[in-house]
Amino acid sequence: MRVRLCLIVALSLLSFIAFTFQAPALAQDDASRPARFLDQPDIFPVGVWLQDPENAARFKAIGINFYAGLWEGPTERQLKQLQAAKMPVFAPQNDLALGKRYNDIIAGWMMPDEPDNAQTRAGGGLGPPVLPDDLIQLYRKMKERDPNRPILLNLGQGVAWDQWHGRGTRTNHPEDYEDYVKAADILSFDIYPITHPDGGIRGRLDYVARGVDRLIGWTDGAKQVWSVIEASRVSNAHILPTGDQVRNLVWLSIIHGAEGIIYFVHQFTPGFVEASLLENDPLRAAVKAINQRLQNLAGVLKSESLPGVVSIEPNAESDNTVSALVKQDDCHLYIFTGSLSKFSTEVQFRIQDGVDTGHVEVLDEARVLPLVESSFRDNFGPYATHLYKISRSRPGCG
């Protein structure tokens, strides 16, 4: 009896020791799952909208780190392909995706797309948008099924443009969004000003920044806001966004508070191409470079902002179109800046806390600006963005 008791105690002790050593490893494995990418301090969310998982590896190669939505899914085929590619996804919620088998890649859930727009009726034609209260009820039901993963809601261009007729009976009712934003943990929206069919919107890149500003305002800054960026012709056979335009849209969004980017890469005209970005070498290369810069700066972008550290002095009192997002790491000050004007302008940046280096590096532009008495000047073309990096003389900084 005593031998058996000793054996039981020994086995229990061995089990405890094994679990003790294994527990940190398990915790580490759990934290490193693709689905947990939002928790990683060195990863900035960069997604692609509603793409076939068979292209996951190709998208991953240009810096895409999650899928947003799955067409008529999620299906087992889709989830297996994403799992093989280690590509996390925000998916519609169904029993298959709720199962434990795909916990490693289900990063969150998708609400129905653009519920704020007029909805197709079963018998044909268009009806009113989904009522905010109905959407909030759906959000609560989804949270009951899975209270842990975030829910992403993508809204339409009414977020930025009150006169968008696609809202039907609720056109010019921006107050609706104060309720819509209650139906998600993460909010995104889409308006495509480069290829837009309306002449009043086309070319107005500032509408993307406006939409980010409004979503942050409607949520009092309490929820993450992501921005959907056009990286295709969409429905315009005559206009294809340039790499510089896409870059400006991305950085204008971030400067105004977006904490994630989703690329829309479908082409509908003159023919349908689902993954058109992958078939356009120059634009694909430009987007890859943008994404590389975002990941290079991910830790900085996720750090606390520094309001009041930099002041912007325009040439004229009426020219107040350049804004800045200021961040830092141990050895550098970063000033991410963008113009909301279709006109060129020049501004002076004055750094309030003082820096003692003699130059400002302009990232991605192979330029250096002189820094004189903690201030520098630069020119901005229409909707231009500039990313400034200033070294600080501190112990341990080479």
Secondary structure, 3 states (H helix, E strand, C coil): CHHHHHHHHHHHHHHHHHHHHHHHHHHHHHHCCHHHHHHCCCCCCEEEECCCHHHHHHHHCCCCCEEECCCCCCCHHHHHHHHHHCCCEEECCCHHHHCHHHCCCEEEEECCCCCCCCEECCCCCEECCCCHHHHHHHHHHHHHHCCCCCEEEEECHHHCCCCCHHHHHHCCCHHHHHHHHHHCCEEEEECCCCCCCCCCCCCCCHHHHHHHHHHHHHCCCCCEEEEEEECCCECCCCCCCCHHHHHHHHHHHHHCCCCEEEEECCECCCCCECCHHHHCHHHHHHHHHHHHHHHHCHHHHCCCCCCCCEEEEECCCCCCCEEEEEEECCCEEEEEEEECCCCCEEEEEEECCCCCCCEEEECCCCEEEECECCEEEEEECCCCEEEEEEECCCCCCC
